[in-house]
Amino acid sequence: MINYSDEYTKKVKYEIEGKNYKYKINTFGCELNINDSEKIAGMLEEMGFSKTDNDEEANIILFNTCCVRENAEEKLFGKLGEIKRIHEEKGTLVAIGGCMMQEPSMIEKLKSSYKYVDIIFGTHTIHNLPENIYKVLAERKKVKDVINIDGEIVEGIPVKREDKYKASVTIMYGCNKFCTYCIVPYVRGRERSRNPEIILKEIEELSKEGYKEITLLGQSVNSYVGNNKIKNFADLLDSVAKIPGIEIIRFESPYPSDFKDDVIDVMAKNKNISRVIHMPLQAGNSKVLKEMNRKYSKEDFLELVKKVNEKIPDAVFTTDLIVGFPGETDEEFEDTLDIVRKVDFEQIYMYIYSKREGTIAANREDQVPDDVKHKRFNKLKDLYDKRIDEINNRYLGTIQEILIEGKSKNNENMLTGRTDSNKVVVFKPIEKVEIGDLVKVKILSNHKWYLEGEIVQ
């Protein structure tokens, strides 16, 4: 562990003092990337930059990239093409960081085709951003700051959170699972867990600032390893649940075979731990799961769901599913549909398999044809879509505890929030109720993608 230094923060602040410099961050990817972008924003604001959502106003435009899906690359290169003119006309600094920058081929592509990029930084060197910006501003240097070894955990990086009531806290970095389709262990490194005392202190401070909902983040969050006092994820989760003022605790994403009895027991006894459990299945067939290098079978997964339901009857499951993994047959895909029928998933994040260079699965010769993958994807989607109304109708007439997040995007006369199971709910405001309050809402109607209700007192 190392502590963040503000030496170059002060130098950059001196360089841009009185110039009203602004920044814009474009974030692609998962919750961990969003969390990293909050740290990038925190450092930029400490340096004296202010936020803008307008490319034309920005003095520095940053991209925090993802390399899990192919379309993330397309989005990045599309945006880079759009801002080339702004860079040439205004001298706007362009910085690209995140997972994609840990891939040597991507860096070479940037160097050859996007030479106007000023700063390239990786997942392990975010904390060096002030120094890298200083080198560009003061020394007119282009910077490549990427290391291919597991990075140190850096504590004390300033954070700028957009939300005033909900916050994410990363408890560990990296992944040791090495699923054959996944590039994450190669770009995020091996598992490194933060000191539990530092995590708890951060959450205690967030509680004092008025934050009521905390999401614990990790690539395989329940693989967390602590110390003598707080040994594992169950211990940490139990400790967080005891912090006054924290009303809702979520975590993502757990790994199924690491979801031990002690975690289930901690969830069962602490009512402020969310009952929605995101459990990435990826495929429903045991042979496919083995070829993915997942450490569980279809039967193991179903047994885990049964065990959770026995101890936490109000538990709700969501999942990730990949369609068209290399070698997957129609019969094996039917096992995925079977498990969807057997497990009442409230939400399914569906993905068509795409090759990620550097992974084992990308080199397989038995790739599933695109038309077959799309046909299977549509079949899975149709199955889930038919279940949405049935799932939503179960909420009708129930009383749900909702954290008010703000005004509805589609109707400013309505407030919005989410159920514990992450269903969007809209409802009319009443006197003495404010954004950030936890209220009880009776669900009155189902609108497929959201529910409508009324506050009950």
VOPAGU-2260 file (C-alpha; in pm, 1 decimal, decimal comma):
REM VOPAGU-2260
SITE   aa  ch    i         X         Y         Z
SITE  MET   A    0       0,0       0,0       0,0
SITE  ILE   A    1     119,2     353,4     -78,3
SITE  ASN   A    2     -32,3     692,0       4,6
SITE  TYR   A    3    -137,3     939,3    -262,2
SITE  SER   A    4      91,1    1242,0    -295,6
SITE  ASP   A    5     -42,8    1588,1    -383,4
SITE  GLU   A    6     298,6    1726,7    -490,9
SITE  TYR   A    7     203,2    1754,3    -857,9
SITE  THR   A    8    -154,2    1852,0    -775,1
SITE  LYS   A    9     -14,1    2174,4    -632,5
SITE  LYS   A   10     213,6    2225,9    -935,0
SITE  VAL   A   11     -72,3    2189,3   -1182,3
SITE  LYS   A   12    -290,1    2419,2    -971,2
SITE  TYR   A   13     -18,8    2686,4    -993,1
SITE  GLU   A   14      11,2    2636,5   -1372,4
SITE  ILE   A   15    -362,1    2686,1   -1440,8
SITE  GLU   A   16    -446,4    2936,3   -1167,0
SITE  GLY   A   17    -689,2    3202,5   -1289,5
SITE  LYS   A   18    -744,1    3031,1   -1626,7
SITE  ASN   A   19   -1083,7    2869,9   -1550,7
SITE  TYR   A   20    -976,2    2533,7   -1692,8
SITE  LYS   A   21   -1247,4    2268,1   -1730,8
SITE  TYR   A   22   -1253,9    1891,7   -1767,0
SITE  LYS   A   23   -1482,3    1630,0   -1918,5
SITE  ILE   A   24   -1465,0    1257,0   -1841,4
SITE  ASN   A   25   -1610,7     988,3   -2070,2
SITE  THR   A   26   -1654,4     658,7   -1883,2
SITE  PHE   A   27   -1705,5     319,6   -2047,2
SITE  GLY   A   28   -1759,7      -6,0   -1860,4
SITE  CYS   A   29   -1854,0    -138,1   -1520,7
SITE  GLU   A   30   -1906,7       4,8   -1172,5
SITE  LEU   A   31   -1533,6     -23,5   -1105,0
SITE  ASN   A   32   -1465,8     207,4   -1399,8
SITE  ILE   A   33   -1726,1     452,3   -1269,7
SITE  ASN   A   34   -1555,5     440,5    -930,2
SITE  ASP   A   35   -1217,8     508,4   -1096,8
SITE  SER   A   36   -1370,2     805,9   -1280,8
SITE  GLU   A   37   -1484,3     951,0    -947,6
SITE  LYS   A   38   -1120,2     939,2    -835,8
SITE  ILE   A   39   -1005,0    1099,8   -1162,0
SITE  ALA   A   40   -1263,0    1377,1   -1109,1
SITE  GLY   A   41   -1148,3    1418,4    -748,9
SITE  MET   A   42    -786,6    1470,1    -854,8
SITE  LEU   A   43    -884,1    1711,0   -1132,7
SITE  GLU   A   44   -1091,1    1926,1    -899,6
SITE  GLU   A   45    -805,6    1934,3    -646,6
SITE  MET   A   46    -584,9    2058,7    -931,8
SITE  GLY   A   47    -825,9    2345,9    -998,0
SITE  PHE   A   48   -1027,2    2213,0   -1293,9
SITE  SER   A   49   -1407,4    2239,7   -1292,3
SITE  LYS   A   50   -1646,9    1997,3   -1460,0
SITE  THR   A   51   -1822,5    2053,7   -1793,0
SITE  ASP   A   52   -2040,2    1827,3   -2006,6
SITE  ASN   A   53   -1949,6    2019,7   -2322,2
SITE  ASP   A   54   -1651,3    1902,6   -2532,5
SITE  GLU   A   55   -1610,2    2253,0   -2676,3
SITE  GLU   A   56   -1564,2    2404,0   -2327,8
SITE  ALA   A   57   -1319,9    2143,1   -2197,6
SITE  ASN   A   58    -948,3    2209,5   -2164,0
SITE  ILE   A   59    -887,2    1841,6   -2098,4
SITE  ILE   A   60   -1101,1    1552,0   -2222,6
SITE  LEU   A   61   -1042,0    1215,1   -2057,9
SITE  PHE   A   62   -1156,1     865,4   -2153,9
SITE  ASN   A   63   -1175,6     589,6   -1893,0
SITE  THR   A   64   -1196,6     277,8   -2107,8
SITE  CYS   A   65   -1326,1     -77,8   -2086,4
SITE  CYS   A   66   -1203,4    -372,9   -2290,7
SITE  VAL   A   67   -1453,6    -639,5   -2189,2
SITE  ARG   A   68   -1685,5    -577,4   -2486,5
SITE  GLU   A   69   -1590,6    -509,2   -2848,8
SITE  ASN   A   70   -1831,2    -216,2   -2883,8
SITE  ALA   A   71   -1635,3     -26,8   -2615,3
SITE  GLU   A   72   -1348,8       6,2   -2864,8
SITE  GLU   A   73   -1586,1     131,0   -3132,3
SITE  LYS   A   74   -1725,4     393,4   -2893,9
SITE  LEU   A   75   -1376,9     513,9   -2802,1
SITE  PHE   A   76   -1251,5     550,5   -3157,7
SITE  GLY   A   77   -1576,1     716,4   -3262,9
SITE  LYS   A   78   -1541,8     977,4   -2987,8
SITE  LEU   A   79   -1171,9    1031,8   -3062,0
SITE  GLY   A   80   -1262,7    1111,9   -3420,4
SITE  GLU   A   81   -1517,6    1368,0   -3301,1
SITE  ILE   A   82   -1274,4    1555,2   -3074,0
SITE  LYS   A   83    -980,2    1569,6   -3317,0
SITE  ARG   A   84   -1101,2    1904,9   -3451,7
SITE  ILE   A   85   -1140,9    2047,5   -3099,3
SITE  HIS   A   86    -787,8    1938,1   -3012,1
SITE  GLU   A   87    -645,1    2098,6   -3324,7
SITE  GLU   A   88    -838,0    2426,1   -3287,0
SITE  LYS   A   89    -810,4    2477,6   -2910,5
SITE  GLY   A   90    -515,5    2264,1   -2802,8
SITE  THR   A   91    -744,2    2066,4   -2572,9
SITE  LEU   A   92    -551,2    1795,7   -2387,2
SITE  VAL   A   93    -663,6    1439,1   -2458,9
SITE  ALA   A   94    -600,3    1164,0   -2204,0
SITE  ILE   A   95    -698,3     796,8   -2228,1
SITE  GLY   A   96    -683,0     552,7   -1937,8
SITE  GLY   A   97    -844,8     237,6   -1806,6
SITE  CYS   A   98    -846,1    -129,8   -1900,3
SITE  MET   A   99    -803,7     -86,6   -2274,9
SITE  MET   A  100    -472,2      86,9   -2221,2
SITE  GLN   A  101    -328,2    -230,5   -2063,7
SITE  GLU   A  102    -341,8    -393,9   -2408,3
SITE  PRO   A  103     -19,4    -328,4   -2606,8
SITE  SER   A  104    -202,1    -353,8   -2941,2
SITE  MET   A  105    -437,0     -72,1   -2840,6
SITE  ILE   A  106    -149,2     155,6   -2743,4
SITE  GLU   A  107      20,3      90,0   -3077,9
SITE  LYS   A  108    -303,8     174,4   -3259,7
SITE  LEU   A  109    -330,0     504,4   -3071,1
SITE  LYS   A  110      31,5     592,5   -3145,7
SITE  SER   A  111      -6,7     525,4   -3517,0
SITE  SER   A  112    -358,6     654,6   -3587,5
SITE  TYR   A  113    -436,5     898,7   -3304,3
SITE  LYS   A  114    -109,7    1082,6   -3255,0
SITE  TYR   A  115    -281,5    1381,2   -3094,4
SITE  VAL   A  116    -348,0    1185,4   -2772,9
SITE  ASP   A  117    -138,0    1350,9   -2501,1
SITE  ILE   A  118    -161,4    1107,1   -2210,2
SITE  ILE   A  119    -202,3     729,8   -2197,7
SITE  PHE   A  120    -238,3     577,4   -1850,7
SITE  GLY   A  121    -331,4     232,4   -1726,0
SITE  THR   A  122    -538,3      82,0   -1448,1
SITE  HIS   A  123    -242,6      78,7   -1207,8
SITE  THR   A  124    -128,5     439,1   -1260,2
SITE  ILE   A  125    -441,6     651,4   -1211,9
SITE  HIS   A  126    -280,2     817,9    -909,5
SITE  ASN   A  127      -4,0     957,5   -1134,1
SITE  LEU   A  128    -250,6    1168,2   -1334,5
SITE  PRO   A  129    -148,5    1504,7   -1175,5
SITE  GLU   A  130     217,8    1437,9   -1260,0
SITE  ASN   A  131     129,6    1336,3   -1615,2
SITE  ILE   A  132     -85,0    1646,1   -1669,9
SITE  TYR   A  133     196,8    1863,5   -1534,9
SITE  LYS   A  134     444,1    1711,3   -1783,0
SITE  VAL   A  135     211,0    1796,9   -2071,6
SITE  LEU   A  136     129,2    2149,5   -1951,0
SITE  ALA   A  137     471,3    2259,9   -1827,6
SITE  GLU   A  138     712,7    2046,3   -2027,5
SITE  ARG   A  139     510,7    1993,0   -2349,7
SITE  LYS   A  140     567,6    1617,6   -2333,0
SITE  LYS   A  141     341,6    1335,1   -2441,2
SITE  VAL   A  142     311,0    1074,0   -2167,7
SITE  LYS   A  143     265,9     696,6   -2166,8
SITE  ASP   A  144     228,8     571,3   -1811,0
SITE  VAL   A  145     133,6     203,9   -1818,1
SITE  ILE   A  146     279,4     -79,9   -1611,7
SITE  ASN   A  147     213,7    -448,0   -1684,1
SITE  ILE   A  148     261,2    -577,1   -1330,4
SITE  ASP   A  149       8,6    -581,8   -1048,8
SITE  GLY   A  150     -16,5    -227,1    -918,5
SITE  GLU   A  151       4,7    -110,9    -560,5
SITE  ILE   A  152    -308,3     -16,9    -369,3
SITE  VAL   A  153    -299,8     362,2    -340,2
SITE  GLU   A  154    -492,9     515,6     -52,0
SITE  GLY   A  155    -594,6     877,7      -7,7
SITE  ILE   A  156    -686,0     961,6    -368,5
SITE  PRO   A  157    -947,7    1240,8    -356,9
SITE  VAL   A  158   -1294,2    1140,0    -479,9
SITE  LYS   A  159   -1562,6    1353,2    -645,0
SITE  ARG   A  160   -1898,1    1173,4    -620,6
SITE  GLU   A  161   -2194,4    1281,1    -831,5
SITE  ASP   A  162   -2453,9    1135,6    -594,2
SITE  LYS   A  163   -2510,3    1278,0    -245,5
SITE  TYR   A  164   -2680,4     975,5     -92,4
SITE  LYS   A  165   -2537,3     667,9    -266,9
SITE  ALA   A  166   -2166,2     583,9    -288,0
SITE  SER   A  167   -1954,2     295,0    -414,1
SITE  VAL   A  168   -1644,9     182,6    -225,4
SITE  THR   A  169   -1388,2     -46,6    -388,5
SITE  ILE   A  170   -1271,0    -309,5    -139,7
SITE  MET   A  171   -1040,2    -507,0    -368,9
SITE  TYR   A  172    -872,0    -488,8    -707,8
SITE  GLY   A  173    -792,3    -748,4    -973,1
SITE  CYS   A  174    -903,8   -1106,2   -1030,1
SITE  ASN   A  175    -749,6   -1453,8    -994,0
SITE  LYS   A  176   -1021,2   -1651,7   -1172,0
SITE  PHE   A  177    -886,6   -1643,0   -1530,3
SITE  CYS   A  178   -1211,2   -1732,0   -1705,0
SITE  THR   A  179   -1116,8   -1830,8   -2058,8
SITE  TYR   A  180   -1331,8   -1559,7   -2220,3
SITE  CYS   A  181   -1224,7   -1273,6   -1992,2
SITE  ILE   A  182    -943,1   -1021,3   -2030,2
SITE  VAL   A  183    -987,9    -864,1   -1682,7
SITE  PRO   A  184    -709,2   -1051,1   -1492,9
SITE  TYR   A  185    -462,4    -941,1   -1760,4
SITE  VAL   A  186    -559,3    -572,7   -1746,0
SITE  ARG   A  187    -658,8    -533,6   -1378,4
SITE  GLY   A  188    -395,6    -768,5   -1236,2
SITE  ARG   A  189    -416,2   -1024,1    -957,4
SITE  GLU   A  190    -638,5    -984,2    -652,0
SITE  ARG   A  191    -528,3    -722,5    -398,3
SITE  SER   A  192    -752,3    -641,8    -100,6
SITE  ARG   A  193    -765,6    -309,1      81,0
SITE  ASN   A  194    -704,7    -286,1     454,9
SITE  PRO   A  195   -1042,4    -339,8     627,5
SITE  GLU   A  196    -985,8     -63,2     882,0
SITE  ILE   A  197    -931,2     187,9     600,5
SITE  ILE   A  198   -1247,7      67,3     423,8
SITE  LEU   A  199   -1457,6     100,3     739,8
SITE  LYS   A  200   -1317,4     446,1     813,3
SITE  GLU   A  201   -1407,9     558,6     459,1
SITE  ILE   A  202   -1764,1     431,9     498,8
SITE  GLU   A  203   -1798,0     590,4     843,9
SITE  GLU   A  204   -1696,7     924,5     690,7
SITE  LEU   A  205   -1949,4     877,6     411,0
SITE  SER   A  206   -2218,7     811,7     670,0
SITE  LYS   A  207   -2130,3    1135,1     851,8
SITE  GLU   A  208   -2161,1    1320,8     520,0
SITE  GLY   A  209   -2517,6    1189,6     479,7
SITE  TYR   A  210   -2464,9     891,0     250,7
SITE  LYS   A  211   -2723,4     620,1     317,8
SITE  GLU   A  212   -2653,5     355,2      53,6
SITE  ILE   A  213   -2312,9     191,2       5,7
SITE  THR   A  214   -2210,9     -51,6    -268,2
SITE  LEU   A  215   -1897,7    -259,4    -202,2
SITE  LEU   A  216   -1708,9    -322,7    -525,7
SITE  GLY   A  217   -1466,1    -586,8    -643,8
SITE  GLN   A  218   -1413,0    -793,5    -957,0
SITE  SER   A  219   -1493,9   -1100,0    -742,8
SITE  VAL   A  220   -1601,9    -906,9    -437,2
SITE  ASN   A  221   -1656,5   -1205,0    -206,7
SITE  SER   A  222   -1297,3   -1322,3    -265,0
SITE  TYR   A  223   -1190,4   -1036,4     -34,4
SITE  VAL   A  224    -912,3   -1120,6     214,9
SITE  GLY   A  225    -874,6    -909,7     529,1
SITE  ASN   A  226    -652,4    -940,8     836,1
SITE  ASN   A  227    -657,9   -1100,3    1183,4
SITE  LYS   A  228    -957,9    -896,5    1302,4
SITE  ILE   A  229   -1164,8    -890,3     984,1
SITE  LYS   A  230   -1059,7   -1203,5     802,6
SITE  ASN   A  231   -1285,9   -1223,9     499,2
SITE  PHE   A  232   -1578,6   -1078,0     308,4
SITE  ALA   A  233   -1837,6   -1202,8     557,7
SITE  ASP   A  234   -1656,8   -1027,0     844,0
SITE  LEU   A  235   -1626,9    -704,9     644,5
SITE  LEU   A  236   -1991,7    -713,8     537,7
SITE  ASP   A  237   -2100,9    -766,6     899,5
SITE  SER   A  238   -1885,2    -472,8    1014,6
SITE  VAL   A  239   -2025,0    -239,9     747,3
SITE  ALA   A  240   -2379,8    -337,8     846,5
SITE  LYS   A  241   -2311,2    -208,7    1198,7
SITE  ILE   A  242   -2209,8     144,0    1089,7
SITE  PRO   A  243   -2478,7     391,1    1205,6
SITE  GLY   A  244   -2659,1     577,1     927,2
SITE  ILE   A  245   -2595,7     322,6     651,5
SITE  GLU   A  246   -2945,6     210,1     556,4
SITE  ILE   A  247   -2872,9       0,4     245,5
SITE  ILE   A  248   -2565,3    -211,2     166,7
SITE  ARG   A  249   -2512,2    -370,1    -173,8
SITE  PHE   A  250   -2213,9    -555,7    -321,5
SITE  GLU   A  251   -2103,8    -661,4    -669,2
SITE  SER   A  252   -2003,6    -882,2    -821,3
SITE  PRO   A  253   -1976,9   -1200,3    -613,4
SITE  TYR   A  254   -1834,8   -1520,3    -756,9
SITE  PRO   A  255   -2075,4   -1815,5    -711,9
SITE  SER   A  256   -1830,4   -2071,2    -569,4
SITE  ASP   A  257   -1696,7   -1813,0    -320,2
SITE  PHE   A  258   -2048,3   -1741,7    -189,9
SITE  LYS   A  259   -1997,8   -1929,4     139,5
SITE  ASP   A  260   -2234,1   -2006,4     425,3
SITE  ASP   A  261   -2083,8   -1730,7     641,3
SITE  VAL   A  262   -2184,6   -1464,8     386,0
SITE  ILE   A  263   -2538,1   -1603,8     367,6
SITE  ASP   A  264   -2561,2   -1602,7     749,2
SITE  VAL   A  265   -2442,3   -1239,7     772,2
SITE  MET   A  266   -2698,8   -1135,1     511,6
SITE  ALA   A  267   -2975,8   -1323,0     691,5
SITE  LYS   A  268   -2917,2   -1144,7    1024,3
SITE  ASN   A  269   -2858,7    -790,0     891,3
SITE  LYS   A  270   -3171,2    -636,2     739,8
SITE  ASN   A  271   -2983,0    -336,6     596,5
SITE  ILE   A  272   -2796,7    -566,1     354,0
SITE  SER   A  273   -2983,0    -568,2      24,6
SITE  ARG   A  274   -3168,2    -887,7     -62,1
SITE  VAL   A  275   -3084,6    -850,8    -430,5
SITE  ILE   A  276   -2788,7   -1074,4    -514,5
SITE  HIS   A  277   -2614,1   -1036,1    -847,8
SITE  MET   A  278   -2483,4   -1387,5    -915,2
SITE  PRO   A  279   -2305,7   -1411,6   -1254,3
SITE  LEU   A  280   -2394,6   -1753,6   -1396,4
SITE  GLN   A  281   -2252,9   -1695,7   -1750,0
SITE  ALA   A  282   -2387,1   -2028,0   -1888,3
SITE  GLY   A  283   -2633,5   -2295,1   -1780,3
SITE  ASN   A  284   -2449,1   -2601,6   -1906,4
SITE  SER   A  285   -2184,6   -2768,7   -1686,7
SITE  LYS   A  286   -1957,3   -2862,1   -1979,9
SITE  VAL   A  287   -1959,9   -2503,5   -2110,0
SITE  LEU   A  288   -1896,1   -2372,0   -1759,0
SITE  LYS   A  289   -1592,2   -2600,2   -1729,3
SITE  GLU   A  290   -1458,0   -2477,7   -2064,7
SITE  MET   A  291   -1511,2   -2120,9   -1943,0
SITE  ASN   A  292   -1296,9   -2216,2   -1639,6
SITE  ARG   A  293   -1582,1   -2131,3   -1404,2
SITE  LYS   A  294   -1537,7   -2319,5   -1075,7
SITE  TYR   A  295   -1891,4   -2454,4   -1043,8
SITE  SER   A  296   -2144,7   -2665,6   -1232,9
SITE  LYS   A  297   -2509,2   -2607,8   -1319,1
SITE  GLU   A  298   -2600,8   -2827,6   -1023,9
SITE  ASP   A  299   -2371,3   -2632,2    -788,7
SITE  PHE   A  300   -2538,5   -2306,4    -891,5
SITE  LEU   A  301   -2890,2   -2440,1    -838,2
SITE  GLU   A  302   -2789,3   -2579,4    -498,4
SITE  LEU   A  303   -2647,0   -2240,2    -398,5
SITE  VAL   A  304   -2970,4   -2064,8    -498,9
SITE  LYS   A  305   -3168,0   -2319,1    -294,1
SITE  LYS   A  306   -2944,8   -2265,8      10,3
SITE  VAL   A  307   -2978,7   -1886,5     -11,6
SITE  ASN   A  308   -3356,5   -1908,0     -48,7
SITE  GLU   A  309   -3382,5   -2132,4     258,5
SITE  LYS   A  310   -3195,3   -1886,1     481,8
SITE  ILE   A  311   -3306,8   -1562,4     311,5
SITE  PRO   A  312   -3662,7   -1622,9     183,5
SITE  ASP   A  313   -3690,8   -1269,7      42,7
SITE  ALA   A  314   -3366,8   -1296,9    -159,5
SITE  VAL   A  315   -3380,7   -1182,0    -521,8
SITE  PHE   A  316   -3135,0   -1291,0    -791,3
SITE  THR   A  317   -2994,7   -1116,3   -1097,1
SITE  THR   A  318   -2734,8   -1262,6   -1329,7
SITE  ASP   A  319   -2506,2   -1232,4   -1634,6
SITE  LEU   A  320   -2538,3   -1474,4   -1927,9
SITE  ILE   A  321   -2310,5   -1517,7   -2229,3
SITE  VAL   A  322   -2465,4   -1658,9   -2545,3
SITE  GLY   A  323   -2259,0   -1838,4   -2809,9
SITE  PHE   A  324   -1940,9   -1931,1   -2622,1
SITE  PRO   A  325   -1707,0   -2126,3   -2854,7
SITE  GLY   A  326   -1819,6   -2485,1   -2900,0
SITE  GLU   A  327   -2160,3   -2431,7   -2738,3
SITE  THR   A  328   -2421,5   -2654,6   -2904,1
SITE  ASP   A  329   -2795,6   -2595,3   -2932,9
SITE  GLU   A  330   -2852,3   -2865,4   -2670,1
SITE  GLU   A  331   -2605,9   -2701,3   -2429,3
SITE  PHE   A  332   -2771,7   -2364,5   -2482,5
SITE  GLU   A  333   -3104,6   -2523,7   -2384,2
SITE  ASP   A  334   -2953,5   -2576,4   -2036,6
SITE  THR   A  335   -2920,8   -2198,2   -2007,9
SITE  LEU   A  336   -3289,5   -2157,9   -2088,7
SITE  ASP   A  337   -3370,8   -2432,9   -1838,0
SITE  ILE   A  338   -3191,0   -2258,2   -1554,1
SITE  VAL   A  339   -3364,0   -1928,4   -1638,1
SITE  ARG   A  340   -3696,5   -2110,4   -1601,0
SITE  LYS   A  341   -3590,6   -2265,0   -1269,4
SITE  VAL   A  342   -3434,2   -1956,4   -1107,9
SITE  ASP   A  343   -3656,1   -1650,9   -1075,4
SITE  PHE   A  344   -3401,4   -1396,2   -1201,9
SITE  GLU   A  345   -3538,0   -1044,2   -1154,8
SITE  GLN   A  346   -3293,7    -914,9   -1413,0
SITE  ILE   A  347   -3066,4   -1076,0   -1669,1
SITE  TYR   A  348   -2774,1    -898,3   -1833,8
SITE  MET   A  349   -2736,2   -1080,3   -2164,8
SITE  TYR   A  350   -2426,8   -1070,0   -2382,9
SITE  ILE   A  351   -2336,6   -1222,0   -2718,3
SITE  TYR   A  352   -1989,4   -1374,1   -2691,0
SITE  SER   A  353   -1720,9   -1164,3   -2857,3
SITE  LYS   A  354   -1355,3   -1259,2   -2890,0
SITE  ARG   A  355   -1109,7   -1070,9   -2669,9
SITE  GLU   A  356    -755,5   -1102,3   -2799,5
SITE  GLY   A  357    -524,6   -1244,1   -2535,5
SITE  THR   A  358    -781,1   -1484,9   -2392,0
SITE  ILE   A  359    -783,4   -1863,2   -2434,5
SITE  ALA   A  360   -1132,5   -1874,0   -2584,8
SITE  ALA   A  361   -1034,6   -1630,2   -2861,3
SITE  ASN   A  362    -795,5   -1889,8   -3007,0
SITE  ARG   A  363   -1052,4   -2166,9   -3031,1
SITE  GLU   A  364   -1139,5   -2280,8   -3381,7
SITE  ASP   A  365   -1496,8   -2382,4   -3296,5
SITE  GLN   A  366   -1637,4   -2028,8   -3283,4
SITE  VAL   A  367   -2017,1   -2019,4   -3304,0
SITE  PRO   A  368   -2143,3   -1845,3   -3623,7
SITE  ASP   A  369   -2285,1   -1495,2   -3569,6
SITE  ASP   A  370   -2630,1   -1584,7   -3702,3
SITE  VAL   A  371   -2656,7   -1873,2   -3454,2
SITE  LYS   A  372   -2544,4   -1650,7   -3166,0
SITE  HIS   A  373   -2806,1   -1388,5   -3252,5
SITE  LYS   A  374   -3078,5   -1650,6   -3287,7
SITE  ARG   A  375   -2997,5   -1787,3   -2940,9
SITE  PHE   A  376   -2977,0   -1438,4   -2793,2
SITE  ASN   A  377   -3326,4   -1356,4   -2922,2
SITE  LYS   A  378   -3459,1   -1682,3   -2781,9
SITE  LEU   A  379   -3319,4   -1599,6   -2437,7
SITE  LYS   A  380   -3448,6   -1243,0   -2456,2
SITE  ASP   A  381   -3797,6   -1359,7   -2555,0
SITE  LEU   A  382   -3805,9   -1599,8   -2260,9
SITE  TYR   A  383   -3706,3   -1327,7   -2016,0
SITE  ASP   A  384   -3940,1   -1065,0   -2166,1
SITE  LYS   A  385   -4237,1   -1296,8   -2114,3
SITE  ARG   A  386   -4149,2   -1317,0   -1745,2
SITE  ILE   A  387   -4111,7    -941,3   -1679,7
SITE  ASP   A  388   -4484,6    -871,6   -1634,8
SITE  GLU   A  389   -4522,8   -1174,8   -1411,8
SITE  ILE   A  390   -4230,8   -1060,6   -1195,6
SITE  ASN   A  391   -4353,0    -699,5   -1178,5
SITE  ASN   A  392   -4708,5    -798,0   -1090,0
SITE  ARG   A  393   -4582,5    -958,6    -770,0
SITE  TYR   A  394   -4500,8    -610,2    -642,7
SITE  LEU   A  395   -4856,2    -479,9    -681,9
SITE  GLY   A  396   -5005,8    -393,5    -344,1
SITE  THR   A  397   -4676,8    -441,7    -158,7
SITE  ILE   A  398   -4505,7    -177,8      55,5
SITE  GLN   A  399   -4148,7    -107,7     -58,0
SITE  GLU   A  400   -3883,9      93,9     125,0
SITE  ILE   A  401   -3739,7     340,6    -125,9
SITE  LEU   A  402   -3445,7     581,1    -108,7
SITE  ILE   A  403   -3560,4     892,8    -297,1
SITE  GLU   A  404   -3298,7     953,2    -567,6
SITE  GLY   A  405   -3447,2    1263,7    -730,3
SITE  LYS   A  406   -3708,1    1374,1    -979,6
SITE  SER   A  407   -3822,7    1135,9   -1250,7
SITE  LYS   A  408   -3640,6    1191,4   -1581,6
SITE  ASN   A  409   -3968,6    1167,8   -1771,5
SITE  ASN   A  410   -4191,3    1368,5   -1534,1
SITE  GLU   A  411   -4047,4    1637,3   -1308,9
SITE  ASN   A  412   -4366,1    1632,7   -1101,1
SITE  MET   A  413   -4282,9    1280,5    -985,5
SITE  LEU   A  414   -4005,2    1146,2    -762,3
SITE  THR   A  415   -3807,8     832,5    -835,4
SITE  GLY   A  416   -3618,1     565,7    -647,4
SITE  ARG   A  417   -3554,7     192,2    -654,9
SITE  THR   A  418   -3679,9    -106,8    -464,8
SITE  ASP   A  419   -3430,7    -321,7    -278,5
SITE  SER   A  420   -3440,6    -546,7    -585,6
SITE  ASN   A  421   -3345,2    -250,0    -808,1
SITE  LYS   A  422   -3684,3    -194,1    -971,5
SITE  VAL   A  423   -3741,4     170,2   -1072,8
SITE  VAL   A  424   -4041,1     323,9    -891,1
SITE  VAL   A  425   -4201,1     664,5    -954,9
SITE  PHE   A  426   -4437,4     835,9    -710,9
SITE  LYS   A  427   -4585,2    1176,8    -625,3
SITE  PRO   A  428   -4407,1    1391,5    -365,8
SITE  ILE   A  429   -4572,0    1484,0     -36,2
SITE  GLU   A  430   -4493,0    1750,1     223,4
SITE  LYS   A  431   -4186,4    1708,3     446,7
SITE  VAL   A  432   -4034,9    1447,9     214,7
SITE  GLU   A  433   -3704,1    1531,6      46,3
SITE  ILE   A  434   -3450,9    1376,6    -189,0
SITE  GLY   A  435   -3232,4    1142,5      14,5
SITE  ASP   A  436   -3514,0    1034,6     247,1
SITE  LEU   A  437   -3602,1     670,1     294,7
SITE  VAL   A  438   -3979,1     632,3     248,9
SITE  LYS   A  439   -4238,3     356,2     230,7
SITE  VAL   A  440   -4413,9     334,6    -106,3
SITE  LYS   A  441   -4716,9     123,3    -191,4
SITE  ILE   A  442   -4691,1     -16,4    -546,8
SITE  LEU   A  443   -5007,6      55,2    -746,0
SITE  SER   A  444   -4931,0     -19,2   -1111,6
SITE  ASN   A  445   -4688,5    -201,3   -1342,0
SITE  HIS   A  446   -4548,3     -25,3   -1650,7
SITE  LYS   A  447   -4305,3    -304,6   -1752,6
SITE  TRP   A  448   -3982,0    -103,6   -1719,7
SITE  TYR   A  449   -4089,8      81,0   -1405,3
SITE  LEU   A  450   -4348,2      62,3   -1126,2
SITE  GLU   A  451   -4569,8     343,5    -999,1
SITE  GLY   A  452   -4680,3     391,3    -640,8
SITE  GLU   A  453   -4766,8     631,1    -360,6
SITE  ILE   A  454   -4595,7     722,8     -36,6
SITE  VAL   A  455   -4766,3     576,7     270,1
SITE  GLN   A  456   -4721,4     722,4     618,0
